Amino acid sequence: MDRISLDEQLELLRGDEPETADARLAASQDEQKAERARKIQAFDAAVGARIRDVAPPQGLADQILTRINRESAASQTRKRRNFVIGGVGAALALTLVVVFSVWRWPDPNWNSSTVAAAAAKAYREARTWPSLDNPAPPFPGVPLRGSLVNGFQAFQFLNKPASGFRMLAPSGEHAVAIVVDSAWFPDDFDFSATYSVTRDVELEVRFLPVPGCDEVCIFVARDPKPFETKALIF
């Protein structure tokens, strides 16, 4: 072996020493990690074995089933209660719709003679109606002189809500205007003027549609002329 070869070999040996130390250190650390991992696994296995060896409390299964049944029954009760409440609410809403619809249906008892007789009755009672000092709705825009209104009364006309206006001409002539919903009149109602006799007084009854709304003004007077707008000079 020549000298150059010996020097090279020594150099190579000196270069391996640090690497060998690092390798030993790494191997030592790996062994420590492996040992720690083995201890953790052994601990987990021991704990798991102890947990698996614990017997369930006496009657636990029955308690669980009882609780499940109780919660199921409570849930069914809530569902039934909500169903009943919802059903009652729906039924109430439907009832209100039906009642309102029936309430708005035409009344077959409303015919020309019946309405004229009821208007004549209101004509007799109008002198007792309160004056316009009390709140009153505006007089409808029909061909009657609204400035002649001097009394108002909300009342039942043939069992239907109505607004009654007492009218008094300068001559002392008396008249009544009754405003009702047009829905009360049957489709075959005769809206032409008619007459009614009360206490030997013949009264003329007219049916005047109220412009712009679903109402009819029933006007009754012994002599309508003084109350007609077209017959008066303003």
C-alpha positions in Angstrom: 0.0 0.0 0.0 1.5 3.4 -1.0 1.4 6.5 1.1 -1.2 8.3 -1.0 -3.6 5.5 -0.6 -3.0 5.4 3.2 -3.7 9.2 3.5 -6.8 8.9 1.5 -8.0 6.1 3.7 -7.3 8.0 6.9 -9.2 11.0 5.5 -12.1 8.8 4.6 -12.1 7.3 8.1 -12.0 10.8 9.7 -14.9 11.9 7.6 -17.1 8.9 8.8 -16.7 9.6 12.5 -19.2 12.6 12.7 -21.7 10.9 10.5 -21.5 7.7 12.6 -22.1 9.7 15.8 -25.2 11.5 14.2 -26.5 8.1 13.1 -26.1 6.7 16.5 -27.8 9.7 18.1 -30.7 9.4 15.6 -31.0 5.7 16.3 -31.1 6.4 20.0 -33.9 9.0 19.6 -35.8 6.6 17.4 -35.6 3.9 20.0 -36.9 6.3 22.6 -39.8 7.3 20.5 -40.6 3.7 19.7 -40.4 2.8 23.4 -42.8 5.7 24.3 -45.2 4.6 21.6 -45.1 1.1 23.0 -45.9 2.3 26.5 -48.8 4.5 25.2 -50.3 1.5 23.3 -49.9 -0.7 26.3 -51.7 2.0 28.5 -54.5 2.3 26.0 -54.9 -1.4 25.9 -55.1 -1.7 29.7 -57.6 1.2 29.9 -59.7 -0.3 27.1 -59.7 -3.7 28.8 -60.8 -2.2 32.1 -63.6 -0.3 30.4 -64.8 -3.4 28.6 -64.8 -5.3 31.8 -67.2 -2.9 33.5 -70.7 -4.3 33.7 -73.7 -2.0 32.8 -75.8 -0.9 35.8 -78.7 -3.0 36.7 -81.9 -2.1 34.7 -80.0 0.3 32.3 -81.6 -1.2 29.2 -85.1 -0.9 30.7 -84.4 2.7 31.7 -83.3 3.6 28.2 -86.4 1.9 26.7 -88.6 3.7 29.1 -87.1 7.1 28.3 -87.4 6.4 24.6 -91.0 5.5 24.9 -91.7 8.5 27.1 -90.1 10.9 24.6 -91.9 9.2 21.8 -95.2 9.6 23.6 -94.5 13.2 24.3 -93.6 13.8 20.7 -96.9 12.2 19.6 -98.8 14.3 22.1 -97.2 17.5 20.7 -98.0 16.4 17.2 -101.6 15.7 18.0 -101.9 19.0 19.9 -100.4 20.9 17.0 -102.7 19.0 14.6 -105.7 19.8 16.7 -104.8 23.5 17.1 -104.1 23.7 13.4 -107.3 22.0 12.6 -109.3 24.2 14.9 -107.7 27.3 13.4 -108.4 26.1 9.9 -112.0 25.3 10.8 -112.4 28.7 12.4 -111.0 30.5 9.4 -113.3 28.4 7.1 -116.3 29.2 9.3 -115.5 32.9 9.2 -115.2 32.8 5.4 -118.5 30.9 5.2 -120.3 33.2 7.6 -119.0 36.3 5.9 -120.0 34.8 2.5 -123.5 33.9 3.8 -123.7 37.3 5.4 -123.1 38.9 2.0 -125.6 36.7 0.2 -128.7 38.3 -1.2 -131.8 38.0 1.0 -134.6 36.2 -1.0 -137.1 37.9 1.4 -136.2 41.3 -0.1 -138.8 42.1 -2.6 -140.3 45.4 -3.7 -143.3 45.4 -1.4 -141.3 44.2 1.7 -138.6 46.8 1.2 -141.2 49.5 0.6 -143.1 48.6 3.8 -139.8 48.7 5.8 -138.9 52.1 4.3 -142.4 53.4 5.2 -141.8 52.2 8.8 -138.5 54.0 8.9 -140.2 57.1 7.5 -142.6 57.1 10.5 -139.8 56.6 13.1 -137.3 59.1 11.5 -138.6 62.1 13.5 -137.1 60.5 16.6 -133.7 60.1 15.1 -130.9 62.2 16.6 -129.9 65.5 15.0 -126.6 65.9 13.1 -124.9 67.1 16.2 -123.8 63.4 16.5 -121.1 62.0 14.1 -122.7 60.9 10.8 -121.2 59.7 7.6 -121.4 61.9 4.5 -124.6 61.9 2.6 -124.3 59.8 -0.6 -123.9 61.6 -3.9 -127.4 60.8 -5.3 -129.8 63.3 -7.0 -131.1 64.6 -3.6 -130.2 67.8 -1.9 -127.9 66.7 0.9 -128.1 70.1 2.6 -131.7 69.2 3.7 -130.4 66.4 6.0 -131.0 67.3 9.6 -130.8 63.9 11.3 -129.0 60.5 11.2 -129.5 57.1 12.6 -127.6 53.8 12.2 -130.2 51.0 12.5 -131.3 47.6 11.3 -133.2 47.6 8.1 -134.9 44.2 7.5 -132.2 42.7 9.9 -129.4 44.3 7.8 -127.2 47.2 8.9 -128.2 50.5 7.3 -127.6 54.2 7.6 -130.7 56.4 7.8 -130.8 60.2 6.9 -133.7 62.3 8.0 -134.4 65.1 5.5 -136.6 68.2 6.0 -137.4 70.7 3.3 -138.0 74.4 4.0 -141.7 73.8 3.5 -141.6 71.3 6.4 -142.0 68.3 4.1 -140.4 65.2 5.6 -138.4 62.5 3.8 -136.0 59.6 4.6 -133.0 58.3 2.7 -131.8 54.8 3.7 -128.4 53.6 2.5 -127.9 49.8 2.4 -125.5 47.4 0.8 -126.5 46.4 -2.7 -125.6 42.8 -1.9 -128.8 42.3 0.0 -131.0 42.7 -3.1 -131.7 39.5 -5.1 -130.9 39.4 -8.7 -134.5 39.6 -9.7 -135.3 42.6 -7.6 -137.4 45.3 -9.3 -135.6 48.6 -8.7 -138.4 50.7 -10.3 -140.2 53.2 -8.1 -143.0 51.8 -6.0 -145.5 53.0 -3.4 -146.5 52.2 0.2 -149.3 53.4 2.3 -148.8 54.2 6.0 -151.5 55.7 8.2 -153.5 56.6 5.1 -150.5 58.5 3.6 -149.2 57.3 0.3 -145.4 57.3 0.2 -143.3 57.0 -2.9 -140.2 54.8 -2.6 -137.3 55.1 -5.0 -134.1 53.1 -5.4 -131.1 55.2 -6.2 -127.7 53.5 -6.9 -124.9 55.3 -5.0 -122.1 56.2 -7.5 -118.7 54.7 -6.9 -119.7 52.0 -4.4 -121.9 48.9 -3.9 -124.7 50.7 -2.1 -128.3 51.6 -2.8 -130.1 54.6 -1.4 -133.7 53.9 -0.7 -135.6 57.2 -0.7 -139.1 57.5 0.7 -141.2 60.6 0.8 -144.8 61.7 0.4 -143.8 64.2 -2.3 -140.2 63.7 -3.6 -140.2 67.0 -5.6 -138.9 69.3 -2.8 -135.9 67.0 -2.2 -134.8 66.5 -5.8 -131.7 68.5 -6.7 -133.0 69.3 -10.1 -136.2 70.8 -8.7 -134.5 73.3 -6.5 -132.8 76.6 -7.2 -129.5 77.0 -5.4 
